[in-house]
Amino acid sequence: QQKNKYFYRGESAFYGSSKPGIYRGNGISPMQQLANFLILVEACIFLEQFDAVRRWSPSSVIYPALAQHYGIKTFLMDITSDLKTALFFACCKYEGHQWRPMEKRDFVYTQDGIREKDSRYGVLYRAPTEITDMQLALSNEETVTDLIVPIGYQPFMRCSAQHGYMLYVKDETYDL
């Protein structure tokens, strides 16, 4: 993918923390953690059944990235080098199995019977790409954490169309 100056992540609300799906939620029980991991493993096995995946040769298939793009909780955080893609996720809401632009009603809430603006919506994170380049250059296999790598072309074109990168998070205490 083309090298850009920044990485971005757009979220439609400020949730208080920004973590990979598999680490989200307060007090996730060990049983739920195991269930999330097993669902991820099963999703990867399921994806392997598709001809497009089995015959894929341009690069290696990144199964967790594909699974995440179809709603499975993973240890990856999607980020992008494309500002427009990040803005889409900051300005749209996923409801009823489809994306829709956020509307005025999404930005207003009622507190004590008074309608107030809610500034939680439309969060955009940005980080210079050279920080990641320096981190990778100074690291070795044991010290690499929170590594950002391109998703690249995958058998189902959704990932590459979004200029996607994945932030691989090894620690459940990580918070963007």
PyMOL commands that set and color helices and strands:
alter all, ss='L'
color gray80, all
select helices_A, chain A and resi 21-23+30-47+51-54+63-68+83-91+104-106+129-137+158-161
alter helices_A, ss='H'
color red, helices_A
select strands_A, chain A and resi 6-11+76-80+92-95+98-101+108-111+114-117+123-128+147-150+164-168
alter strands_A, ss='S'
color yellow, strands_A
deselect
rebuild
show_as cartoon
